[in-house]
Structure formats: C-alpha cells, structure tokens
Amino acid sequence: MIDSPMTAYRTWAETPLTVKPRYSVVVPAYNEEFRILPTIGAIAAHMCTLDEPWELIVADDGSTDTTVELVQGLGLANLQLMIADQNGGKGSAVRRGVLQAQGSIVLFADADQSTPIEQFDQLVAEIEGGYDVVVGSRAAAGADVANKSISRKIFSGGLSLLVKGVFRLPVSDTQCGFKMFTAEAAETLFKRQLIDEFSFDLEILYLARKFGMRTKEVPVEWIDAPGSKVDATKVAIEFLRDLMVIRRNDKSGRYDQDNH
C-alpha cells in the first residue's frame, strides 16, 4: 500500500534509510540562499510520491551566503549536505555529489529548477527501459521552453552547432542541467571527468559515447529562471577552449583511467 504523500514525506524527513536508495537526486549549489529551500521542498514533494527509497544530496560549491546554514537548519534525515571549502566550479560540485550517491539511478538537477523535478518520471522510464544515460533537452522535438531570451537561443544554437561539428554527439542540447545515469554509468563517467567548469556536461556526454553507453535525449519542460549566474561571453570562450581540451585529453589517454 502506498503511503499518503504527507506520511511518505514525514518518513523520509525523519527516519534515515535502512536500505539502499533506489534513486539519488544531486543538486549542485553555489550562493542559492533565495531558492535552495523552495527547490528542496519541490524535489521532496515529488520524490516522496514515487514509493521508492531515495536520497537527496546538496553539493555546495563554496557558497559565501547562507546556503549551507539554511540546508543544515532543515535537519532532514535523508538529505546529505556536502560542503566545499572553496568554489571549484559546477562540474566539481556535481562530480562530488554523484560519486557520493548510493542510488541505483542518479539524477543531477540544477538548483534553480528550470527543469521541474516532475520531469524525473519520463527520464527514469528511459533508464528502466535500458538506457545508461538520459539527457533532458530543451532542443529535442516536443520540448516546452518558456521565457528563453533571444541571446540565450543564439548562444545555445551556436554551442549545439559546434558540438555536432566537432564531436558529432547524438545530443542536441548538451548543457541542460537535468541528466540521469545508472549507478554504473555515473561511476565510470564521473571518475574520469577532468573539467570542473561549464563544459563538464559536454565532457561527460563525450565520454558516454567513447565508452559505448546507450544515451537518449528526452524533451523536457524548461523555463529560464531569473538570477542566472551564466556569463555568456566567458562561457563561450571556455567552451571553445574545452572542446580542444577534451580531444587532447582523449588522445593522451587521460580518460582511460580513473582520475578521482
């Protein structure tokens, strides 16, 4: 019998798991004091309806505001807060969280909830159908994208053309912050990850292709949340640089061994 959502939430919030979680949700966070609590609330509200053991990992990235204190203050039994001494980049935070995860299926989701947690269900269906990596996409047919600025559309389109031209990945949107992995795929990919900044998503998907992982792109709902920390010019320069860095790392054999 499935518990009521409120009962399921209270159990999750108050009673530590005694079994391995089925699902792990990883949220990287850097100075998210204004949205981390609503994000945790939204994630918990949905995940507790799924009738499966699950854990939430907030991977702080050296926040200098009250993000850490706010999360600590919740005292949730199955929420793990990973604290970084200094800012290491989103890729670093995601990697730390993913490699700490105990779930059979691991999702990382941005703290701004631009892709609502309710999209979890369609990604997990694909993982359970046999895929190793499932990528939430704003570019795939059927995606519901709201409030995306013209500049961001041009920026995203340019990145997509670069990726297809250089790497020929079977993914139109490498940068959407909503990606799911089997535990085995997550361990293989994130132990080999070397890029800690914006382009880590690209590196992870490049590695998934390199290691022959079954990857699927799934259209999701997405809204351009206010307060984005992305500096488009800086990111574009880093992305161009990292395209070459990834190829160089591969040719030198750096991806053929665990790096973490």
C-alpha positions in Angstrom: 0.0 0.0 0.0 1.4 3.4 -1.0 1.6 5.9 1.9 -0.1 9.3 1.5 2.3 12.0 0.3 2.4 13.6 3.7 3.1 10.4 5.5 5.8 9.5 2.9 7.4 12.9 3.4 7.4 12.7 7.1 9.0 9.2 7.0 11.7 10.4 4.5 12.3 13.6 6.5 12.5 12.0 10.0 13.7 8.4 9.5 17.1 7.5 8.0 17.0 4.9 5.3 17.9 1.4 6.3 18.1 0.1 2.7 20.0 1.3 -0.3 18.2 4.1 -2.1 16.6 3.4 -5.4 17.1 7.0 -6.5 19.6 9.7 -5.7 19.0 13.3 -6.6 22.1 15.6 -6.7 21.7 19.4 -6.6 24.8 21.5 -7.0 24.5 24.8 -5.2 26.5 28.0 -5.2 25.1 31.0 -3.3 21.5 29.8 -3.7 20.1 31.2 -0.4 17.0 32.6 -2.2 16.0 29.4 -4.0 17.5 26.4 -2.2 14.6 25.9 0.2 11.9 26.0 -2.4 13.9 23.7 -4.6 14.4 21.1 -1.8 10.7 21.4 -1.0 9.7 20.8 -4.6 12.0 17.8 -5.0 10.9 16.2 -1.8 7.2 16.7 -2.5 7.5 14.9 -5.8 10.0 12.2 -5.0 8.0 11.2 -1.9 5.1 10.3 -4.2 7.1 7.6 -6.0 7.0 5.0 -3.3 10.7 4.2 -3.6 13.6 4.8 -1.1 15.5 7.9 -2.2 18.2 10.3 -1.0 18.9 14.0 -1.7 22.4 15.3 -1.9 23.1 19.0 -2.0 26.7 19.6 -3.2 27.6 23.0 -2.0 30.3 24.7 -4.1 31.9 27.0 -1.6 28.9 29.3 -1.1 29.6 32.6 0.7 26.0 33.4 1.6 23.6 31.5 3.9 23.0 28.5 1.6 24.8 26.0 3.9 23.2 27.2 7.1 19.7 27.1 5.5 20.2 23.5 4.4 21.7 22.4 7.7 18.8 24.0 9.5 16.3 21.7 7.8 17.6 18.7 9.7 16.2 16.2 7.1 17.2 12.6 7.8 17.8 11.7 4.2 19.4 14.9 2.9 23.1 14.9 2.8 24.9 18.3 2.5 28.4 18.2 1.1 30.4 21.3 1.9 33.3 22.6 -0.1 35.9 24.9 1.4 36.1 27.0 -1.8 34.4 27.4 -5.1 35.5 24.7 -7.5 33.1 25.0 -10.4 29.7 23.4 -11.1 31.4 20.4 -12.6 33.3 19.8 -9.4 30.1 20.1 -7.3 28.2 17.7 -9.5 31.0 15.2 -9.5 31.4 15.2 -5.8 27.6 14.7 -5.4 27.3 12.0 -8.0 30.2 10.0 -6.7 28.8 10.1 -3.2 25.4 8.9 -4.4 24.2 5.4 -3.3 21.2 5.1 -5.6 20.8 2.7 -8.4 19.7 5.6 -10.6 21.2 9.1 -10.2 19.9 12.4 -11.4 21.6 15.8 -11.1 19.3 18.8 -11.3 20.1 22.5 -11.2 19.2 24.4 -8.1 17.0 26.9 -10.0 14.6 24.1 -11.0 14.5 25.5 -14.6 13.5 21.9 -15.4 10.9 20.9 -12.8 11.5 17.8 -10.8 8.3 16.3 -12.2 10.3 15.6 -15.4 12.1 13.0 -13.4 9.4 10.4 -14.3 9.9 10.4 -18.0 13.7 10.2 -17.7 13.6 7.3 -15.3 11.3 5.4 -17.6 14.0 5.5 -20.3 16.7 4.3 -17.8 14.4 1.5 -16.8 13.9 0.8 -20.5 17.6 0.0 -20.9 19.4 3.3 -21.4 22.6 4.2 -19.5 22.4 8.0 -19.8 19.3 10.1 -20.3 19.6 13.8 -21.1 16.9 16.3 -20.5 16.8 18.5 -23.6 15.4 21.9 -24.5 16.2 21.3 -28.2 14.6 17.9 -28.8 11.2 17.8 -30.6 8.4 18.2 -28.0 10.4 20.3 -25.5 8.3 23.0 -23.8 10.6 26.0 -23.4 9.4 29.3 -21.8 11.0 32.7 -21.4 14.2 31.8 -23.2 15.8 35.1 -24.3 16.9 35.7 -27.9 20.5 36.0 -26.8 20.3 32.7 -25.0 18.7 31.0 -28.0 21.5 32.2 -30.2 24.1 31.1 -27.7 22.6 27.7 -27.3 22.2 27.2 -31.0 25.9 28.1 -31.6 27.1 25.7 -29.0 24.9 22.9 -30.5 26.4 23.5 -34.0 29.9 23.5 -32.5 29.3 20.2 -30.7 27.8 18.5 -33.7 30.6 19.8 -35.9 33.5 18.8 -33.7 32.2 15.7 -31.8 29.1 14.6 -33.7 27.4 13.7 -30.4 23.8 12.3 -30.8 22.5 15.1 -28.5 21.2 18.5 -29.5 21.4 20.1 -26.0 24.4 19.1 -24.0 24.0 21.8 -21.3 20.6 21.4 -19.8 21.1 20.8 -16.1 18.9 17.7 -15.8 20.6 14.4 -16.6 20.2 10.9 -15.3 22.5 7.9 -15.1 22.6 4.3 -14.0 24.9 4.0 -11.0 27.4 2.1 -13.1 27.4 4.7 -15.9 27.7 7.5 -13.3 30.7 5.9 -11.6 32.5 5.3 -14.9 31.9 8.8 -16.3 32.4 11.0 -13.3 35.6 9.2 -12.1 37.1 10.1 -15.4 35.8 13.7 -15.6 38.5 16.3 -15.7 36.6 19.5 -16.4 35.2 21.4 -13.4 33.5 24.3 -15.1 30.6 24.9 -17.5 31.7 22.4 -20.2 31.7 19.3 -17.8 28.3 18.3 -19.3 29.9 18.1 -22.8 32.8 16.1 -21.4 30.5 13.6 -19.7 28.5 13.1 -22.9 31.7 12.7 -24.9 32.8 10.0 -22.5 29.4 8.3 -22.7 29.9 7.9 -26.4 33.5 6.9 -26.1 32.6 4.0 -23.7 29.6 2.9 -25.9 26.9 3.8 -23.4 23.3 3.9 -24.6 22.3 7.5 -24.4 18.9 9.1 -25.1 17.8 12.7 -25.3 14.3 13.4 -23.9 12.4 16.7 -24.4 11.6 18.4 -21.1 9.8 21.4 -19.8 12.1 24.3 -19.1 11.8 27.9 -18.0 14.5 30.5 -18.0 14.7 31.2 -14.2 15.7 34.7 -13.1 19.0 35.2 -11.5 21.2 33.1 -13.8 24.9 33.2 -13.0 26.0 32.3 -16.5 28.3 34.9 -18.2 27.6 34.1 -21.9 30.9 35.6 -23.2 33.0 33.9 -20.6 31.3 30.6 -21.0 31.6 30.7 -24.8 35.4 31.2 -24.6 35.7 28.4 -22.0 33.5 26.1 -24.2 35.7 26.7 -27.3 38.8 26.0 -25.2 37.3 22.9 -23.7 36.4 21.4 -27.0 40.1 21.2 -27.7 41.0 20.1 -24.1 38.6 17.2 -24.3 40.1 16.0 -27.6 43.6 16.4 -26.2 42.8 14.5 -23.0 41.4 11.6 -25.1 44.4 11.4 -27.4 46.8 11.4 -24.4 44.9 8.5 -22.7 43.8 10.5 -19.7 40.2 9.2 -20.0 41.4 5.6 -19.9 41.9 5.7 -16.2 40.1 6.8 -13.1 41.0 10.4 -12.2 39.1 10.6 -8.9 
